[in-house]
Amino acid sequence: MGANTAEAAVPDAIQELTNRLTTSYADLLTAAVVRDVVQDSYQPLSNARIPTYVPILVEHSSRTKLRQLTRRSDPTVFSREHSDGARGHSITRACRRVRVALTRSA
């Protein structure tokens, strides 16, 4: 009986998640885009045998995809990606290698 209750609660939780994310991204994305992203994240997990963590997993996946969508539409993303941590390390590493190569040959 508990499993049926949990399974029945998942679609309600997904709808609540969709509503929260639609509100959060209202100024950046349309409601249809947010709904599609949530449904795409939920679809592979919709038949999970243990549905307890499905809403949490769907929320995490949806937020990640929505952040990626909003970054792509931002024209300044290229400059930020190359000036911040993860992406900037490869450039820094390359500069260090050049410096080391130049000091060894001198």
C-alpha positions as a LaTeX table, in Angstrom:
\begin{tabular}{lrrr}
\hline
Residue & $x$ (\AA) & $y$ (\AA) & $z$ (\AA) \\
\hline
Met1 & 0.00 & 0.00 & 0.00 \\
Gly2 & 2.88 & 2.39 & 0.77 \\
Ala3 & 4.44 & 1.84 & $-2.64$ \\
Asn4 & 1.20 & 2.74 & $-4.39$ \\
Thr5 & 0.98 & 5.95 & $-2.40$ \\
Ala6 & 4.58 & 6.85 & $-3.28$ \\
Glu7 & 4.01 & 6.05 & $-6.95$ \\
Ala8 & 0.88 & 8.19 & $-7.01$ \\
Ala9 & 2.71 & 11.09 & $-5.36$ \\
Val10 & 5.51 & 11.22 & $-7.96$ \\
Pro11 & 3.46 & 12.82 & $-10.78$ \\
Asp12 & 2.18 & 15.41 & $-8.28$ \\
Ala13 & 5.74 & 16.15 & $-7.19$ \\
Ile14 & 6.82 & 16.46 & $-10.83$ \\
Gln15 & 3.98 & 18.91 & $-11.49$ \\
Glu16 & 4.99 & 20.97 & $-8.45$ \\
Leu17 & 8.59 & 20.92 & $-9.66$ \\
Thr18 & 7.49 & 22.08 & $-13.10$ \\
Asn19 & 5.56 & 24.96 & $-11.53$ \\
Arg20 & 8.53 & 26.00 & $-9.36$ \\
Leu21 & 10.99 & 25.89 & $-12.24$ \\
Thr22 & 8.60 & 27.75 & $-14.54$ \\
Thr23 & 8.45 & 30.52 & $-11.96$ \\
Ser24 & 12.22 & 30.51 & $-11.44$ \\
Tyr25 & 13.00 & 30.71 & $-15.16$ \\
Ala26 & 10.04 & 32.88 & $-16.18$ \\
Asp27 & 12.23 & 35.76 & $-17.35$ \\
Leu28 & 14.61 & 33.48 & $-19.30$ \\
Leu29 & 12.60 & 30.59 & $-20.78$ \\
Thr30 & 9.01 & 29.91 & $-21.78$ \\
Ala31 & 6.83 & 27.63 & $-19.69$ \\
Ala32 & 6.70 & 25.13 & $-22.56$ \\
Val33 & 10.49 & 24.82 & $-22.65$ \\
Val34 & 10.67 & 24.27 & $-18.89$ \\
Arg35 & 7.85 & 21.71 & $-19.04$ \\
Asp36 & 9.61 & 19.83 & $-21.87$ \\
Val37 & 12.91 & 19.76 & $-20.00$ \\
Val38 & 11.24 & 18.39 & $-16.87$ \\
Gln39 & 9.36 & 15.77 & $-18.86$ \\
Asp40 & 12.55 & 14.74 & $-20.69$ \\
Ser41 & 14.27 & 14.31 & $-17.33$ \\
Tyr42 & 11.33 & 12.43 & $-15.84$ \\
Gln43 & 10.66 & 10.07 & $-18.74$ \\
Pro44 & 13.56 & 7.61 & $-18.16$ \\
Leu45 & 12.69 & 7.43 & $-14.45$ \\
Ser46 & 8.91 & 7.24 & $-14.78$ \\
Asn47 & 8.82 & 3.46 & $-14.31$ \\
Ala48 & 11.34 & 3.28 & $-11.48$ \\
Arg49 & 10.73 & 0.38 & $-9.12$ \\
Ile50 & 11.58 & 2.55 & $-6.12$ \\
Pro51 & 10.12 & 6.00 & $-6.78$ \\
Thr52 & 11.28 & 7.64 & $-3.56$ \\
Tyr53 & 14.11 & 9.71 & $-5.06$ \\
Val54 & 12.68 & 10.22 & $-8.54$ \\
Pro55 & 11.53 & 13.82 & $-7.90$ \\
Ile56 & 14.95 & 14.77 & $-6.51$ \\
Leu57 & 16.78 & 13.21 & $-9.45$ \\
Val58 & 14.43 & 14.87 & $-11.93$ \\
Glu59 & 14.92 & 18.24 & $-10.26$ \\
His60 & 18.70 & 17.94 & $-10.35$ \\
Ser61 & 18.73 & 16.89 & $-13.99$ \\
Ser62 & 16.21 & 19.56 & $-15.00$ \\
Arg63 & 18.07 & 22.37 & $-13.26$ \\
Thr64 & 21.32 & 21.32 & $-14.93$ \\
Lys65 & 19.71 & 21.29 & $-18.38$ \\
Leu66 & 17.93 & 24.61 & $-17.78$ \\
Arg67 & 21.17 & 26.26 & $-16.67$ \\
Gln68 & 22.83 & 25.01 & $-19.85$ \\
Leu69 & 19.99 & 26.39 & $-21.96$ \\
Thr70 & 20.15 & 29.79 & $-20.33$ \\
Arg71 & 23.93 & 29.95 & $-20.68$ \\
Arg72 & 23.78 & 29.24 & $-24.40$ \\
Ser73 & 21.42 & 32.13 & $-24.99$ \\
Asp74 & 23.69 & 34.52 & $-23.07$ \\
Pro75 & 26.06 & 36.35 & $-25.47$ \\
Thr76 & 28.66 & 36.92 & $-22.75$ \\
Val77 & 28.99 & 33.23 & $-21.89$ \\
Phe78 & 32.02 & 32.74 & $-24.16$ \\
Ser79 & 34.09 & 35.31 & $-22.32$ \\
Arg80 & 33.00 & 34.01 & $-18.91$ \\
Glu81 & 33.72 & 30.39 & $-19.78$ \\
His82 & 37.26 & 31.24 & $-20.79$ \\
Ser83 & 37.98 & 33.53 & $-17.87$ \\
Asp84 & 36.71 & 31.40 & $-14.99$ \\
Gly85 & 37.87 & 28.28 & $-13.22$ \\
Ala86 & 37.29 & 25.08 & $-15.12$ \\
Arg87 & 37.66 & 26.31 & $-18.67$ \\
Gly88 & 40.43 & 28.77 & $-17.85$ \\
His89 & 42.70 & 26.08 & $-16.41$ \\
Ser90 & 43.52 & 24.62 & $-19.82$ \\
Ile91 & 44.68 & 28.02 & $-21.07$ \\
Thr92 & 46.72 & 28.60 & $-17.90$ \\
Arg93 & 48.26 & 25.16 & $-18.22$ \\
Ala94 & 49.23 & 25.81 & $-21.84$ \\
Cys95 & 50.86 & 29.13 & $-20.90$ \\
Arg96 & 52.86 & 27.42 & $-18.17$ \\
Arg97 & 54.09 & 24.79 & $-20.61$ \\
Val98 & 55.23 & 27.47 & $-23.04$ \\
Arg99 & 57.03 & 29.32 & $-20.23$ \\
Val100 & 58.75 & 26.13 & $-19.09$ \\
Ala101 & 59.78 & 25.29 & $-22.64$ \\
Leu102 & 61.19 & 28.78 & $-23.16$ \\
Thr103 & 63.17 & 28.75 & $-19.89$ \\
Arg104 & 64.63 & 25.32 & $-20.67$ \\
Ser105 & 65.81 & 26.36 & $-24.10$ \\
Ala106 & 67.43 & 29.58 & $-22.83$ \\
\hline
\end{tabular}
